[in-house]
């Protein structure tokens, strides 16, 4: 179900199976102009695009429940979502990419290439409840979230200029979360991201790359879960104190290519893995969970999920110091096999 917010942004509602769809309430806030599309600048040393987004500095920062922009609106406070909902998705008020949707058009000289940061950014609100987590939702609600991801991927990858749709969740203040309310995001990039470019390069060097990767992980000491259609494991060269990958056994490029059975299995597997992270210690574990989907016209790349956390002990975090930050050369303090054993212990 779709609605239009007071400033023209799109708002979509997704309902749990068996729930009675609600009639969306109108957005009665005073209209404010949307920010201009940001500028992209290309780093001449790497060729990577950087979004220059000064307006994002004004976004909400850890507001209390009574002024949370992701809770349903009340008579006292008008949020981004007027009225109750199960799962809601809306265009980000302070997007890193967009709202202009068209292919990027670079301009400038070789050392100072720039373009408009076209594309789209959306917020996915997992629940009307201010306190909670994605893993803590009911199985039915978790599946509603996955269905929302599928629907948004199908629609967003068709937009002009969008090259890649990335779904992710930042969880915990240690990661940099600015809203406590359980939510995730979707970024639609007008270029292929550096991580996917590196993967494309690796895949091009090896025939049947993903089949060989699966073979190397199945039954290994780093395997976490092995289902009919997916395998979850700690990577052979894990960078982070906690790191998990989920890989489908069948070659699919994104969530839209999963069958109904695979989608249901994926939802259960993903929820189980996220829930395990909160059993590692006496307090919730911060993490970044990303659903990596193939860019347009790159069918050789496979859907995968990566979950990482900098938590290296109950009261310690891993920080990216000189080698990691300056040179991109990671040094891991924990053997991947030890990480896998720790996670299996709480699964």
C-alpha positions, 0 to 999 in steps of 0.5 A: 500500500502506497502513500505520499508524504507532505514533501512528496516522498513515497511511503509504503506499508507492508502487512503481516500475513493474515493482518487486516490492512490499515487505511493510511492516515494523511501526513498533516505536517507542514511541508518542507522542501526536500534537500537538493541532490548531493554531489559525487566526487571521484577520488583520483587515487582509486577511481571511487565515487564519494557522496558529499552530503552536508545536509545529513549533519542535521538528521535526528540523533538518538531522540527519545521515544516521544520524539522518535521519527520512526514511531507512529505519529501521535497527537503530541508528535508528528513522525515520518509515519502517520498512524499505525503499521506493521512494516513501513518503508519510506524515502529517506529525508536526508538521502546520500543518493537522490532524490534525482533519479538518472544516470550519473553524468561526470564532468570536470578534468581527470583530477576533479571529476564530479557528478550529481549523486543520483539514486535513492535511499529508503528507510525500512522500519521493522516494527511500530515498537520503539524498543526491540530488534530485527531478530526479536520480531515474530517469525511472521513479522520477520518474513514481512520484512523480507517480503518488503526487501524483495518488493523494493529490490524488484522496483528499485533496480528498474529505476533509471540510473540505479546500478546496484541495490544494497539492503543493510542494517546498522545495529548499535550505537557502537556502529554509529546508529543515530536512531534506536528504533529497529530499522534498516536502510536501502541504498540505490547507487548510481555506480557499482560499489568498490566492494562489488568491483573487487568481487567482479575482479576475483570472479573473473579470474576463476571458472565456476567461482561460487561453486568452488567457494561453496565446495570449500566451505561446506563441511569445513570447521567454519560452517555454521548452518547448512540447509537445503538451499543455503550455507552459513559460515565464517569466512576463511579469511575473516577480518572482524572479531565476528563475521558471518556469510550466507550463500545460496547453493543455487546461483541467484543474483538477488532476492527477487530470484529466490523461490517461495521455498527459498525465501521462507528458508532464507528468512528463518536462517537469517533470523536465527543467525542474527538472534545468535549474536545476542547470546554471545554476551550479556548485552546486545552485540552491535553489527552491520548486516548487508545483503549484497545483490548483483549490480545490473548486467552482472549475472555472474555475481551471486546474492550473499549476506555478510554480517560483521561486528567489531566486538572482540570481547564483552567490553572491547571493540576492534578499531580500524587503526593505521594498517586497516584504515590507511592501507586496507590491510586487516589484521585479525586477532581471532582465528576464524575457526575460533569465531565459528566455534563461539557462534555455534555454541550459541546457535 
